[in-house]
Amino acid sequence: MTSPFTPGRRTLAKGALASAGALLLGAAPAPAAARDTAPLLRLRLPRPDGPHPVAATTRYLLDSSRNDPWEPRIGVRELMVTILRPAVPGHRFPRAAQLTPAAAASFARLAHWIHPPLPQAGVDWAATLTHARTGPRPLPGRRPVLLYSPGGGDARTMGSALAVDLASHGWTVITVDHPGETSEVEFPNERPHRKRVRETTLMGPPDADTFRTMVDTRVADLRFVLDALGLDQVGMYGHSAGGTAVAQALHEDHRIAAAINMEGYLDQMDGELFPVARQATDRPLLLACTDGFRDARLDRSWAALMAHGGPVARRQLRDAHHWSFTDYAALVPQLHKAALMTSADRAAMVGRADPHVTVPAVRRLVRSFFARHLPT
């Protein structure tokens, strides 16, 4: 990507966004009656392949020392996180939904504006279930902790499959939202100047000042989660803007033992390198990329970091594209198969490789890195 958001119109997300049936390129539109009566597509996430069942809980965290950069009238910085832990086998518990009904309703309106290849209609976004369950008792004992920061515009929920897989292999995984520039975040309740489901105020590529604010805020969010939960010696991984944030957080905070940057730039939009790229890192950092997403800015900023030497490595996935590191790796091919996306749109998001190849490849890459540096 050329920015942490899919290229598109930048505007304020106020009120309802117009929604219409998608017009598939190269095909005649279905009659209106057929579109209205067709069942909504239900999407599935891939199963984890670790030995443990996984328990999911959500937490609301409030940082009274900071104001919200996107809506200063809130007066504080609020976060929502999901904590995924290896669980004790036993009674069956309900599977956790990827999106709550209220969050899914917001995402259905916003999806096409955040990622234009996604369909404007035809999907039951509330029907997708993760393979974590609500209610099981976590396995006893201390386990290494990993934090996940999603890409710009994406919610933490779009990294569910990889996070659940990591938890099934023994890590505790905490997925973190960054409200205000995350597509949607559902809080336990409303408060003045913030609805229960808070939607993004940004659409399309940010300008230079907005990008700087995004990264600074994300780094502060991640460090606050460490403070609030009393964490030390953790790993972090992030996608796109989240990758930028975890790399810079690694540089700033020695409580972070190792990190993976999945296609996040290491410079500002004016070309100024982040400190991690200017000054190197003394702790392990993996730069993970796809062959479908390559540009001069990414190569230049990553090369600047690697020129320092140190514990930095770069790995590349074949026949893949930017969102292969997220749940879209599995969801987009299903949308394409259902004729809700074109072949070109599928390739632009996740590449042409089969998800039975890309999903395991990403899992192996992330697990092998953290198995070396934060073993379970």
Backbone hydrogen bonds in HBPLUS format (Angstrom, degrees):
<---DONOR---> <-ACCEPTOR-->    atom                        ^
c    i                          cat <-CA-CA->   ^        H-A-AA   ^      H-
h    n   atom  resd res      DA  || num        DHA   H-A  angle D-A-AA Bond
n    s   type  num  typ     dist DA aas  dist angle  dist       angle   num
A0014-LYS N   A0012-LEU O   3.07 MM   2  5.66 126.2  2.37 105.3  90.2     1
A0027-ALA N   A0024-LEU O   3.28 MM   3  5.63 154.9  2.35 132.8 128.8     2
A0034-ALA N   A0031-PRO O   3.05 MM   3  5.34 117.8  2.46 102.8 117.5     3
A0035-ARG N   A0031-PRO O   3.06 MM   4  6.44 156.1  2.12 154.8 162.0     4
A0036-ASP N   A0032-ALA O   2.97 MM   4  6.20 155.1  2.03 151.6 158.4     5
A0037-THR N   A0033-ALA O   3.11 MM   4  6.28 141.5  2.27 143.3 152.5     6
A0038-ALA N   A0034-ALA O   2.96 MM   4  5.87 133.1  2.18 144.6 154.9     7
A0041-LEU N   A0122-GLY O   2.85 MM  81  6.10 176.1  1.85 143.6 142.3     8
A0124-ASP N   A0041-LEU O   2.85 MM  83  5.69 178.6  1.85 149.8 150.2     9
A0052-HIS N   A0168-SER O   3.09 MM 116  4.60 162.8  2.12 139.6 139.6    10
A0087-ALA N   A0053-PRO O   2.78 MM  34  5.26 158.9  1.82 141.2 139.3    11
A0133-ARG N   A0054-VAL O   2.88 MM  79  6.20 160.4  1.92 147.3 152.4    12
A0055-ALA N   A0085-ARG O   2.84 MM  30  5.27 163.4  1.87 157.0 161.7    13
A0085-ARG N   A0055-ALA O   2.96 MM  30  5.27 158.7  2.00 148.2 155.1    14
A0056-ALA N   A0133-ARG O   2.91 MM  77  5.73 154.5  1.98 144.0 146.0    15
A0057-THR N   A0083-ILE O   3.02 MM  26  5.30 150.0  2.11 143.3 152.8    16
A0083-ILE N   A0057-THR O   2.73 MM  26  5.30 165.9  1.75 161.7 166.6    17
A0059-ARG N   A0081-VAL O   2.86 MM  22  5.32 157.6  1.91 151.1 155.0    18
A0081-VAL N   A0059-ARG O   2.99 MM  22  5.32 160.5  2.03 152.1 157.6    19
A0061-LEU N   A0079-LEU O   2.92 MM  18  5.11 173.5  1.92 148.4 149.9    20
A0079-LEU N   A0061-LEU O   2.84 MM  18  5.11 163.4  1.87 156.7 158.1    21
A0063-ASP N   A0077-ARG O   2.79 MM  14  5.12 177.5  1.79 167.9 168.1    22
A0077-ARG N   A0063-ASP O   3.17 MM  14  5.12 176.8  2.17 145.0 144.8    23
A0074-ILE N   A0071-GLU O   3.04 MM   3  6.03 170.1  2.05 130.5 133.4    24
A0075-GLY N   A0072-PRO O   3.17 MM   3  5.70 135.0  2.38 112.6 121.6    25
A0177-ASP N   A0080-MET O   3.18 MM  97  5.81 160.8  2.22 172.3 178.1    26
A0082-THR N   A0175-THR O   3.01 MM  93  5.23 152.6  2.09 142.2 150.9    27
A0175-THR N   A0082-THR O   2.92 MM  93  5.23 154.2  1.99 150.9 155.6    28
A0084-LEU N   A0173-VAL O   2.78 MM  89  5.10 169.0  1.79 159.3 163.0    29
A0173-VAL N   A0084-LEU O   2.90 MM  89  5.10 160.8  1.94 149.6 154.7    30
A0139-LEU N   A0086-PRO O   2.85 MM  53  5.79 166.7  1.87 135.9 137.0    31
A0088-VAL N   A0137-ARG O   2.76 MM  49  5.64 165.4  1.78 169.8 170.5    32
A0134-THR N   A0094-PRO O   2.97 MM  40  5.92 156.6  2.03 169.4 175.7    33
A0096-ALA N   A0132-ALA O   2.82 MM  36  5.74 166.0  1.84 143.0 146.4    34
A0130-THR N   A0096-ALA O   2.80 MM  34  5.60 168.0  1.81 165.0 168.8    35
A0098-GLN N   A0128-THR O   2.90 MM  30  5.72 177.0  1.90 146.1 146.9    36
A0104-ALA N   A0100-THR O   2.78 MM   4  5.90 160.2  1.81 160.1 166.3    37
A0105-ALA N   A0101-PRO O   3.02 MM   4  6.20 149.3  2.11 142.1 149.3    38
A0106-SER N   A0102-ALA O   3.27 MM   4  6.59 155.0  2.33 144.1 149.7    39
A0107-PHE N   A0103-ALA O   2.86 MM   4  6.13 165.0  1.89 152.9 157.7    40
A0108-ALA N   A0104-ALA O   2.85 MM   4  5.99 154.3  1.91 148.6 154.8    41
A0109-ARG N   A0106-SER O   3.06 MM   3  5.37 128.8  2.34 103.4 116.2    42
A0110-LEU N   A0106-SER O   3.03 MM   4  6.27 149.6  2.12 148.1 157.6    43
A0111-ALA N   A0107-PHE O   2.74 MM   4  5.42 152.6  1.82 160.4 160.5    44
A0113-TRP N   A0110-LEU O   2.91 MM   3  5.34 131.1  2.15 112.5 126.6    45
A0114-ILE N   A0110-LEU O   2.98 MM   4  6.16 150.0  2.07 159.8 169.2    46
A0115-HIS N   A0111-ALA O   2.83 MM   4  5.88 171.8  1.84 159.6 162.5    47
A0118-LEU N   A0115-HIS O   2.89 MM   3  5.81 158.7  1.93 136.5 141.8    48
A0127-ALA N   A0124-ASP O   3.09 MM   3  5.59 163.4  2.12 115.5 120.8    49
A0172-THR N   A0144-PRO O   3.00 MM  28  6.18 172.8  2.00 160.0 162.4    50
A0235-GLY N   A0145-VAL O   2.91 MM  90  6.30 162.4  1.94 154.0 160.0    51
A0146-LEU N   A0172-THR O   2.81 MM  26  6.23 154.1  1.88 159.8 168.4    52
A0174-ILE N   A0146-LEU O   2.77 MM  28  6.18 158.5  1.81 160.1 167.6    53
A0147-LEU N   A0235-GLY O   2.87 MM  88  6.34 148.0  1.97 139.9 148.1    54
A0237-TYR N   A0147-LEU O   2.85 MM  90  6.31 154.5  1.92 165.8 174.0    55
A0148-TYR N   A0174-ILE O   2.84 MM  26  6.18 152.7  1.91 154.6 155.8    56
A0176-VAL N   A0148-TYR O   2.99 MM  28  6.01 162.5  2.02 164.0 165.8    57
A0149-SER N   A0237-TYR O   3.12 MM  88  6.59 147.9  2.23 140.3 149.7    58
A0239-HIS N   A0149-SER O   3.09 MM  90  6.61 148.7  2.19 161.2 170.9    59
A0154-ASP N   A0151-GLY O   2.97 MM   3  5.38 154.9  2.03 127.4 135.1    60
A0153-GLY N   A0181-GLU O   3.17 MM  28  5.67 131.6  2.42 151.2 162.7    61
A0183-SER N   A0153-GLY O   3.04 MM  30  5.06 132.7  2.27 109.0 115.5    62
A0158-MET N   A0155-ALA O   3.09 MM   3  5.76 160.5  2.13 117.7 122.6    63
A0159-GLY N   A0156-ARG O   3.08 MM   3  5.70 154.2  2.15 119.8 122.3    64
A0160-SER N   A0157-THR O   3.27 MM   3  5.26 146.2  2.39 115.4 112.3    65
A0327-ASP N   A0158-MET O   2.79 MM 169  5.19 169.5  1.80 155.6 153.5    66
A0163-ALA N   A0159-GLY O   3.30 MM   4  6.36 161.7  2.34 148.4 153.9    67
A0164-VAL N   A0160-SER O   2.85 MM   4  6.00 164.5  1.87 161.7 165.3    68
A0165-ASP N   A0161-ALA O   3.01 MM   4  6.18 156.4  2.07 144.1 151.0    69
A0166-LEU N   A0162-LEU O   2.96 MM   4  6.22 160.2  2.00 151.8 156.5    70
A0167-ALA N   A0163-ALA O   3.02 MM   4  6.30 157.9  2.07 147.5 153.5    71
A0168-SER N   A0164-VAL O   2.89 MM   4  6.15 147.2  2.00 146.4 155.8    72
A0169-HIS N   A0166-LEU O   3.07 MM   3  5.22 145.0  2.20 100.4 111.0    73
A0171-TRP N   A0166-LEU O   3.33 MM   5  5.86 163.2  2.36 141.7 136.8    74
A0170-GLY N   A0167-ALA O   3.02 MM   3  5.16 165.3  2.05 108.7 111.6    75
A0181-GLU N   A0178-HIS O   3.39 MM   3  6.39 169.3  2.40 147.2 150.0    76
A0201-THR N   A0180-GLY O   3.01 MM  21  5.81 165.7  2.03 151.1 146.5    77
A0200-THR N   A0183-SER O   3.09 MM  17  4.94 145.9  2.21 130.5 126.9    78
A0185-VAL N   A0198-ARG O   2.91 MM  13  5.25 143.7  2.04 139.6 151.3    79
A0198-ARG N   A0185-VAL O   2.81 MM  13  5.25 155.1  1.88 161.6 155.0    80
A0187-PHE N   A0196-ARG O   2.81 MM   9  5.23 167.7  1.83 152.4 156.3    81
A0191-ARG N   A0194-ARG O   3.08 MM   3  5.35 169.7  2.09 160.7 160.3    82
A0194-ARG N   A0191-ARG O   2.96 MM   3  5.35 147.5  2.07 146.4 140.7    83
A0211-PHE N   A0207-ASP O   2.95 MM   4  6.20 162.1  1.99 158.6 163.6    84
A0212-ARG N   A0208-ALA O   3.06 MM   4  6.27 158.2  2.11 146.3 152.1    85
A0213-THR N   A0209-ASP O   2.99 MM   4  6.26 159.0  2.04 147.8 153.4    86
A0214-MET N   A0210-THR O   2.84 MM   4  6.10 157.3  1.89 151.2 157.9    87
A0215-VAL N   A0211-PHE O   3.07 MM   4  6.33 169.1  2.08 156.9 156.8    88
A0216-ASP N   A0212-ARG O   3.01 MM   4  6.15 170.9  2.01 153.9 156.8    89
A0217-THR N   A0213-THR O   2.89 MM   4  5.89 161.2  1.92 149.3 154.9    90
A0218-ARG N   A0214-MET O   2.91 MM   4  6.09 160.3  1.95 151.0 156.8    91
A0219-VAL N   A0215-VAL O   2.95 MM   4  6.15 166.9  1.97 157.0 159.9    92
A0220-ALA N   A0216-ASP O   3.08 MM   4  6.29 162.3  2.12 145.2 150.3    93
A0221-ASP N   A0217-THR O   2.79 MM   4  6.03 150.5  1.87 147.7 157.0    94
A0222-LEU N   A0218-ARG O   2.92 MM   4  6.18 166.4  1.94 157.7 159.3    95
A0223-ARG N   A0219-VAL O   3.04 MM   4  6.26 163.7  2.06 151.5 156.1    96
A0224-PHE N   A0220-ALA O   2.91 MM   4  6.03 147.8  2.01 142.8 152.0    97
A0225-VAL N   A0221-ASP O   3.00 MM   4  6.35 151.4  2.08 150.2 157.4    98
A0226-LEU N   A0222-LEU O   3.25 MM   4  6.64 154.8  2.32 145.3 151.0    99
A0227-ASP N   A0223-ARG O   3.08 MM   4  6.43 153.8  2.15 143.0 150.2   100
A0228-ALA N   A0224-PHE O   2.72 MM   4  5.96 171.2  1.73 164.9 165.8   101
A0229-LEU N   A0225-VAL O   3.00 MM   4  5.98 156.3  2.06 148.9 153.8   102
A0230-GLY N   A0226-LEU O   2.98 MM   4  5.67 109.9  2.49 133.7 147.1   103
A0231-LEU N   A0226-LEU O   2.93 MM   5  4.80 160.2  1.97 138.5 143.9   104
A0230-GLY N   A0227-ASP O   3.26 MM   3  5.18 155.5  2.32  99.6 106.9   105
A0233-GLN N   A0255-ARG O   2.82 MM  22  4.81 108.5  2.34 115.7 135.3   106
A0234-VAL N   A0255-ARG O   2.95 MM  21  6.43 152.2  2.02 158.1 163.6   107
A0257-ALA N   A0234-VAL O   2.70 MM  23  5.62 157.3  1.75 159.0 167.2   108
A0236-MET N   A0258-ALA O   3.05 MM  22  6.57 147.0  2.16 144.2 154.5   109
A0260-ILE N   A0236-MET O   2.88 MM  24  6.43 140.3  2.04 140.4 153.3   110
A0238-GLY N   A0260-ILE O   3.06 MM  22  6.47 152.3  2.14 163.3 170.3   111
A0262-MET N   A0238-GLY O   2.90 MM  24  5.96 163.1  1.93 168.5 171.1   112
A0242-GLY N   A0239-HIS O   2.77 MM   3  4.70 137.0  1.96 140.4 128.1   113
A0240-SER N   A0262-MET O   2.79 MM  22  5.93 167.8  1.80 159.1 155.2   114
A0243-GLY N   A0240-SER O   2.82 MM   3  4.92 122.8  2.15  99.4 115.2   115
A0244-THR N   A0240-SER O   2.98 MM   4  6.44 153.1  2.06 155.4 162.9   116
A0245-ALA N   A0241-ALA O   2.99 MM   4  6.23 158.6  2.04 143.4 149.1   117
A0246-VAL N   A0242-GLY O   2.97 MM   4  6.20 161.5  2.00 149.3 153.0   118
A0247-ALA N   A0243-GLY O   3.12 MM   4  6.21 156.9  2.18 145.5 151.6   119
A0248-GLN N   A0244-THR O   3.09 MM   4  6.34 161.8  2.12 151.1 155.9   120
A0249-ALA N   A0245-ALA O   2.79 MM   4  5.95 154.4  1.86 148.8 157.2   121
A0250-LEU N   A0246-VAL O   2.91 MM   4  6.00 151.8  1.99 140.6 147.3   122
A0251-HIS N   A0247-ALA O   3.28 MM   4  6.58 147.9  2.39 137.5 145.2   123
A0252-GLU N   A0248-GLN O   3.06 MM   4  6.36 144.6  2.19 143.9 153.6   124
A0252-GLU N   A0249-ALA O   3.08 MM   3  5.02 118.9  2.47  92.8 108.1   125
A0253-ASP N   A0249-ALA O   2.87 MM   4  5.80 150.0  1.96 159.2 164.3   126
A0256-ILE N   A0253-ASP O   3.17 MM   3  6.01 167.5  2.19 121.2 124.5   127
A0259-ALA N   A0284-PRO O   3.10 MM  25  6.55 150.4  2.19 144.0 153.0   128
A0286-LEU N   A0259-ALA O   2.98 MM  27  6.46 158.2  2.02 150.6 156.7   129
A0261-ASN N   A0286-LEU O   2.82 MM  25  6.13 162.6  1.85 171.9 177.9   130
A0288-ALA N   A0261-ASN O   2.91 MM  27  6.13 162.6  1.94 148.9 154.8   131
A0263-GLU N   A0288-ALA O   3.01 MM  25  6.16 128.6  2.29 158.8 173.7   132
A0274-PHE N   A0266-LEU O   2.99 MM   8  5.65 176.5  1.99 135.5 135.6   133
A0268-GLN N   A0272-GLU O   2.69 MM   4  5.17 164.7  1.71 151.5 154.6   134
A0271-GLY N   A0268-GLN O   2.97 MM   3  5.29 161.9  2.00 113.7 117.5   135
A0277-ALA N   A0274-PHE O   2.91 MM   3  5.49 131.9  2.15 116.3 128.2   136
A0278-ARG N   A0274-PHE O   3.06 MM   4  6.36 149.2  2.16 149.2 158.5   137
A0279-GLN N   A0275-PRO O   2.79 MM   4  5.68 157.9  1.84 156.2 159.6   138
A0280-ALA N   A0276-VAL O   3.07 MM   4  5.27 125.1  2.39 125.1 132.2   139
A0285-LEU N   A0311-PRO O   2.95 MM  26  6.41 152.1  2.03 160.2 165.7   140
A0313-ALA N   A0285-LEU O   3.15 MM  28  6.66 153.4  2.22 153.3 160.4   141
A0287-LEU N   A0313-ALA O   2.75 MM  26  6.04 166.2  1.77 158.7 163.7   142
A0315-ARG N   A0287-LEU O   2.90 MM  28  6.33 155.3  1.97 156.0 161.6   143
A0289-CYS N   A0315-ARG O   2.90 MM  26  6.30 153.1  1.97 154.1 163.0   144
A0317-LEU N   A0289-CYS O   2.79 MM  28  6.27 152.6  1.87 143.4 150.8   145
A0291-ASP N   A0317-LEU O   2.92 MM  26  6.14 141.7  2.07 170.0 173.0   146
A0292-GLY N   A0320-ALA O   2.99 MM  28  5.62 125.9  2.29 145.6 160.9   147
A0299-ASP N   A0295-ASP O   3.12 MM   4  6.36 176.7  2.12 160.6 161.5   148
A0300-ARG N   A0296-ALA O   2.86 MM   4  5.89 158.6  1.91 146.5 152.8   149
A0301-SER N   A0297-ARG O   3.04 MM   4  6.17 172.2  2.04 152.7 154.7   150
A0302-TRP N   A0298-LEU O   2.95 MM   4  6.05 162.0  1.98 154.6 160.1   151
A0303-ALA N   A0299-ASP O   2.85 MM   4  5.83 155.0  1.91 142.5 150.4   152
A0304-ALA N   A0300-ARG O   3.02 MM   4  6.20 149.2  2.12 145.3 152.9   153
A0306-MET N   A0302-TRP O   2.98 MM   4  6.27 169.7  1.99 156.8 159.5   154
A0307-ALA N   A0303-ALA O   2.90 MM   4  5.95 138.1  2.07 145.7 155.4   155
A0308-HIS N   A0305-LEU O   3.12 MM   3  5.82 159.2  2.16 117.6 123.3   156
A0309-GLY N   A0306-MET O   3.00 MM   3  5.40 158.7  2.05 112.3 119.1   157
A0312-VAL N   A0310-GLY O   2.79 MM   2  5.69 140.0  1.95 106.9  95.0   158
A0353-ALA N   A0319-ASP O   3.09 MM  34  5.26 150.5  2.18 162.5 157.0   159
A0324-SER N   A0321-HIS O   2.90 MM   3  5.71 157.7  1.95 136.1 137.8   160
A0323-TRP N   A0349-MET O   2.94 MM  26  5.56 150.9  2.03 168.7 169.0   161
A0326-THR N   A0323-TRP O   3.18 MM   3  5.41 163.9  2.21 111.3 113.7   162
A0329-ALA N   A0326-THR O   3.09 MM   3  5.90 164.1  2.11 120.1 124.3   163
A0330-ALA N   A0327-ASP O   3.02 MM   3  5.71 144.2  2.15 118.3 125.4   164
A0331-LEU N   A0327-ASP O   3.05 MM   4  6.26 160.1  2.09 147.4 153.7   165
A0332-VAL N   A0328-TYR O   2.93 MM   4  5.24 162.5  1.96 131.0 136.8   166
A0334-GLN N   A0331-LEU O   3.09 MM   3  5.31 123.6  2.42 102.5 116.8   167
A0335-LEU N   A0331-LEU O   3.07 MM   4  6.44 150.4  2.16 150.6 159.6   168
A0335-LEU N   A0332-VAL O   3.03 MM   3  4.99 116.2  2.45  97.2 113.0   169
A0336-HIS N   A0332-VAL O   2.87 MM   4  6.16 155.7  1.93 156.3 163.7   170
A0337-LYS N   A0333-PRO O   2.90 MM   4  6.05 160.1  1.94 144.0 149.2   171
A0338-ALA N   A0334-GLN O   3.07 MM   4  6.22 143.8  2.21 138.9 147.9   172
A0340-LEU N   A0335-LEU O   2.88 MM   5  5.16 160.3  1.92 166.7 159.9   173
A0339-ALA N   A0336-HIS O   2.96 MM   3  5.08 158.4  2.01 112.3 115.3   174
A0346-ARG N   A0342-THR O   2.97 MM   4  6.26 159.0  2.01 149.6 155.4   175
A0347-ALA N   A0343-SER O   2.97 MM   4  6.20 166.3  1.98 150.0 153.4   176
A0348-ALA N   A0344-ALA O   2.95 MM   4  6.12 149.1  2.04 142.7 151.4   177
A0349-MET N   A0345-ASP O   3.18 MM   4  6.41 133.8  2.40 141.8 151.9   178
A0349-MET N   A0346-ARG O   3.11 MM   3  5.39 138.7  2.29 102.7 114.0   179
A0350-VAL N   A0346-ARG O   2.91 MM   4  6.06 171.9  1.92 172.5 170.7   180
A0351-GLY N   A0347-ALA O   2.98 MM   4  3.87 138.9  2.15 106.1 113.5   181
A0357-VAL N   A0354-ASP O   2.81 MM   3  5.41 159.3  1.85 117.9 125.0   182
A0358-THR N   A0354-ASP O   3.09 MM   4  6.49 160.6  2.13 150.5 154.9   183
A0359-VAL N   A0355-PRO O   2.99 MM   4  5.42 156.3  2.05 131.7 139.4   184
A0361-ALA N   A0357-VAL O   3.12 MM   4  6.19 150.1  2.22 142.4 151.6   185
A0362-VAL N   A0358-THR O   2.96 MM   4  6.18 161.0  2.00 157.4 160.0   186
A0363-ARG N   A0359-VAL O   3.08 MM   4  6.30 166.7  2.10 153.4 157.4   187
A0364-ARG N   A0360-PRO O   2.85 MM   4  6.01 165.3  1.87 152.6 156.1   188
A0365-LEU N   A0361-ALA O   3.04 MM   4  6.17 158.9  2.09 144.8 150.7   189
A0366-VAL N   A0362-VAL O   3.02 MM   4  6.23 168.6  2.03 158.2 159.8   190
A0367-ARG N   A0363-ARG O   2.86 MM   4  5.94 168.8  1.87 155.9 159.6   191
A0368-SER N   A0364-ARG O   2.90 MM   4  5.81 162.6  1.93 145.4 150.8   192
A0369-PHE N   A0365-LEU O   3.28 MM   4  6.36 153.5  2.35 138.7 145.3   193
A0370-PHE N   A0366-VAL O   3.11 MM   4  6.38 175.0  2.11 158.5 159.0   194
A0371-ALA N   A0367-ARG O   2.75 MM   4  5.79 144.6  1.87 148.6 159.5   195
A0372-ARG N   A0368-SER O   3.28 MM   4  6.38 138.4  2.47 134.2 142.0   196
A0372-ARG N   A0369-PHE O   3.20 MM   3  5.45 134.6  2.42 100.1 111.4   197
A0373-HIS N   A0369-PHE O   3.24 MM   4  6.53 153.3  2.32 145.0 152.3   198
A0374-LEU N   A0370-PHE O   2.65 MM   4  5.05 155.3  1.70 138.6 145.0   199
